[in-house]
Amino acid sequence: MPIQIEIISPEKVLVSREVDMAVLPGMEGDIAAMPEHAPMMLLLRGGVVALYEGDKVTDRYFVGGGFADITPTRCTVLADKAVPVSDISIDTATAQLEALSEAWDKADKTDTSRLVVLQDQIQAVRAEIEAGIAR
């Protein structure tokens, strides 16, 4: 019995199909969305969503954070950014990391809310680079 997965970015719906399992990069660790999973909302960190058919990964998508709504029959990922891992540009991601690192260096270290946002963005871009290298 499969689960319906949708991965939605601000630009478009990247995936809408059935899979046996989806492994998601949760803020507190990876979690598997499978048929009959207890309902939950999940905050995502930058990382890779792996889609499985049987015990084989069929597709991998990088998400730059967002949320996932998991029910017993479906998993909806609302991503801040989402691209197939095969489409990651390491050069672009590296340039983003350099710009974010510069913004971190210049940031007011007493502005904790800004520092948290920058930290999350830096983590997401590092995860994107890692995913692009590992493809």
C-alpha positions in Angstrom: 0.0 0.0 0.0 1.7 3.2 -1.2 1.6 6.8 0.1 0.8 9.8 -2.0 3.8 12.3 -2.0 3.7 15.9 -3.2 6.7 18.2 -3.1 5.7 21.8 -3.8 8.1 24.7 -4.1 7.0 28.4 -4.5 7.4 28.0 -8.2 5.7 24.7 -9.0 4.6 21.2 -8.0 7.8 19.1 -8.5 6.3 15.7 -7.6 2.8 14.3 -7.2 2.8 10.5 -7.2 2.7 7.4 -5.1 5.7 5.9 -3.3 6.4 3.3 -0.8 8.2 5.6 1.5 9.7 9.2 1.6 12.6 10.0 4.0 12.5 13.7 5.0 15.1 15.9 6.5 13.4 17.0 9.7 14.8 19.7 12.0 15.4 17.1 14.7 16.5 14.3 12.4 15.3 12.4 9.4 11.9 10.8 9.4 10.2 8.3 7.1 6.7 9.0 5.8 5.1 5.6 5.2 1.6 4.3 4.8 -0.4 4.3 8.1 2.0 6.9 9.6 0.6 8.8 12.5 -0.5 12.3 11.5 2.1 15.0 12.1 3.5 18.3 11.0 7.2 18.4 10.5 9.6 21.4 10.3 12.2 20.7 7.6 15.8 21.7 7.5 17.8 22.0 4.3 18.5 18.5 3.0 17.4 15.7 0.7 14.0 14.1 0.4 14.6 10.5 -0.8 11.7 8.7 -2.5 11.5 4.9 -2.3 9.9 2.1 -4.3 10.5 -1.0 -2.3 13.9 -0.7 -0.7 15.4 1.3 -3.6 15.7 5.1 -3.8 14.1 6.2 -7.1 14.4 10.0 -6.8 16.1 12.6 -4.6 15.1 16.2 -4.2 16.9 18.9 -2.3 14.7 21.1 -0.1 16.0 24.3 1.5 13.6 24.1 4.5 9.9 24.3 4.8 7.2 22.1 6.3 5.7 18.6 5.7 2.2 17.4 6.6 2.2 13.7 7.0 -1.0 11.6 7.3 -1.6 7.8 7.1 -2.2 8.1 3.3 -0.2 11.1 2.1 2.8 13.4 2.6 2.8 17.0 1.4 6.1 18.9 1.5 5.8 22.7 1.2 9.4 23.6 0.6 11.1 27.1 0.6 13.2 25.8 -2.3 13.0 22.4 -4.0 15.0 21.0 -6.9 16.0 17.6 -8.2 19.4 16.7 -6.8 20.6 16.3 -10.3 19.8 19.9 -11.1 21.9 21.4 -8.2 24.6 23.9 -9.4 27.5 23.6 -7.0 28.9 26.9 -8.4 25.7 28.8 -7.7 25.4 27.2 -4.2 29.0 28.1 -3.4 28.5 31.7 -4.4 25.4 31.8 -2.2 27.4 30.4 0.7 30.1 33.0 0.2 27.5 35.8 0.2 25.8 34.4 3.4 29.1 34.0 5.1 29.9 37.6 4.4 26.5 38.7 5.7 27.2 36.7 8.8 30.5 38.4 9.3 28.9 41.8 8.9 25.7 41.1 11.0 25.1 42.7 14.4 25.9 39.9 16.8 23.3 41.2 19.2 20.5 40.7 16.6 19.8 37.1 17.5 16.7 36.8 15.2 18.8 37.8 12.2 21.6 35.5 13.2 19.1 32.5 13.5 17.9 33.2 10.0 21.4 33.5 8.6 22.4 30.3 10.4 19.5 28.4 8.9 20.3 29.7 5.4 24.0 28.8 5.7 23.0 25.3 6.9 20.7 24.8 4.0 23.2 26.0 1.4 25.9 23.7 2.9 23.4 20.8 2.7 22.7 21.7 -1.0 26.5 21.7 -1.8 26.9 18.3 0.0 23.9 16.9 -1.9 25.3 18.1 -5.2 28.7 16.6 -4.5 27.2 13.3 -3.4 24.9 12.8 -6.5 
